[in-house]
């Protein structure tokens, strides 16, 4: 995906979806939304990196479809800002 001076990446799956009660927490460091043990820092790190590059990482989810969207400004947008 690319447009308006941004580049993006969309990752989707067709699993059970993310529980609406925990969806807002998936970008928290060390949060895991199920009984799986582990630290789960990956999404927190990805979200932080996107923010530091003036981009965004978002999630939408419903039963049978979860989508993570990463958007970053293009090189031209970064050059203008510098």
SULGIPE-V79393 format. One record per backbone hydrogen bond with DSSP energy under -1.0 kcal/mol. CO is the residue of the C=O (numbers start at 1). NH is the residue of the N-H. E is the energy in kcal/mol with one decimal. If there is no record, write none. Layout:
BEGIN
co = {CO,CO}
nh = {NH,NH}
e = {E,E}
END
This chain:
BEGIN
co = {1,3,5,6,7,9,11,13,15,19,19,22,23,25,28,41,42,43,44,45,46,47,48,49,50,51,56,58,60,62,65,66,67,68,69,70,71,72,74,75,76,77,78}
nh = {8,6,74,3,72,70,68,66,64,22,23,25,26,28,31,45,46,47,48,49,50,51,52,53,55,54,71,69,67,65,62,13,60,11,58,9,56,7,78,79,80,81,82}
e = {-2.7,-2.0,-3.7,-1.9,-3.1,-3.0,-2.9,-1.8,-1.2,-1.8,-1.4,-2.1,-1.1,-2.3,-1.5,-2.6,-2.5,-2.5,-2.2,-2.6,-2.3,-2.3,-2.4,-1.2,-3.3,-1.8,-2.6,-2.4,-3.1,-2.5,-2.7,-1.9,-2.3,-2.6,-2.4,-2.4,-2.4,-3.1,-1.8,-2.4,-1.9,-1.4,-1.5}
END
